[in-house]
Amino acid sequence: MDNLLGLLRIKLKRGVNLAVRDVRSSDPYVVVKMGKQKLKTRVINKDVNPEWNEDLTLSVSDPNLPVKLTVYDHDMFSMDDKMGDAEFEIKPFLDALKMNLDGLPCGTVISRVTPCRSNCLSEETKVVWQDNKVVQDMCLRLRNVECGEVELQLQWIDLPGSKRI
């Protein structure tokens, strides 16, 4: 943990129009991975538009590692079905943290990332100065599935004694 930069808090807000994997619905949950770390949300039963509103916190040592998420349908008596995956880079978010933002008005847009073939964004995402902290809301289009998006928000937690970004 010598090169720990800080903690990335990912607020998994909700899924939108997720794929049906059971008879009429799905029981979705999300697994988030970064490097060797792996975290998961709770299962929301019978809902293709689940609202998790859960905070998952990853320790960040390498700013170049992407965050990968996979949505699964929980099954009681068989293996869970995959409902799509997505990944995103945290570099634009971390770059904003390096700036001196004190005194900026709340709601100031620091940077933007547009959707392209090399990312899973379904719409432009903005890194914003909000309530004296840097936040980034994003909507990710799931890959390897017929439909579905996941909405989340990034926040940063500085740790005493950690390396500066």
Long-range contacts (C-beta under 8 A, 24 or more apart in sequence): 1-59, 1-61, 3-61, 3-62, 3-163, 4-59, 4-60, 4-61, 4-159, 4-162, 4-163, 5-60, 5-61, 5-63, 5-94, 5-162, 5-163, 5-164, 5-165, 6-59, 6-60, 6-156, 6-157, 6-158, 6-159, 6-162, 6-165, 7-57, 7-58, 7-59, 7-60, 7-156, 7-157, 7-159, 8-34, 8-57, 8-58, 8-59, 8-60, 8-67, 8-90, 8-93, 8-154, 8-155, 8-156, 8-157, 9-55, 9-56, 9-57, 9-154, 9-155, 9-156, 9-157, 10-55, 10-56, 10-57, 10-58, 10-67, 10-152, 10-153, 10-154, 11-53, 11-54, 11-55, 11-152, 11-153, 11-154, 11-155, 12-41, 12-52, 12-53, 12-54, 12-55, 12-56, 12-150, 12-152, 13-51, 13-52, 13-53, 13-151, 13-152, 13-153, 14-49, 14-50, 14-51, 14-52, 14-53, 14-150, 14-151, 15-48, 15-49, 15-50, 15-52, 15-71, 15-148, 15-149, 15-150, 15-151, 16-49, 16-139, 16-148, 16-149, 16-150, 16-151, 17-48, 17-49, 17-147, 17-148, 17-149, 18-48, 18-49, 18-50, 18-71, 18-83, 18-84, 18-142, 18-147, 18-148, 19-48, 19-73, 19-83, 19-84, 19-145, 19-146, 19-147, 19-148, 20-48, 21-73, 21-81, 21-83, 22-46, 22-73, 22-75, 26-73, 26-81, 26-83, 27-73, 27-74, 27-75, 28-71, 28-72, 28-73, 28-74, 28-83, 29-71, 29-72, 29-74, 30-69, 30-70, 30-71, 30-72, 30-150, 31-69, 31-70, 31-72, 32-56, 32-58, 32-67, 32-68, 32-69, 33-67, 33-68, 33-69, 33-70, 34-58, 34-60, 34-65, 34-66, 34-67, 34-68, 35-61, 35-62, 35-65, 43-74, 45-74, 57-157, 60-90, 60-94, 63-90, 63-91, 63-94, 63-165, 64-91, 65-90, 66-90, 69-140, 69-150, 71-142, 71-145, 71-148, 71-150, 82-144, 82-145, 83-142, 83-145, 83-148, 84-142, 84-143, 84-144, 84-145, 84-148, 85-142, 85-143, 85-144, 85-145, 86-120, 86-140, 86-141, 86-142, 86-143, 86-150, 87-120, 88-119, 88-120, 88-121, 88-138, 88-140, 89-119, 90-154, 92-127, 92-136, 93-127, 93-134, 93-136, 93-154, 93-156, 94-156, 94-165, 96-127, 96-134, 96-136, 97-134, 97-156, 97-165, 98-165, 101-129, 101-134, 104-129, 105-129, 106-130, 106-131, 106-132, 110-134, 113-138, 122-149
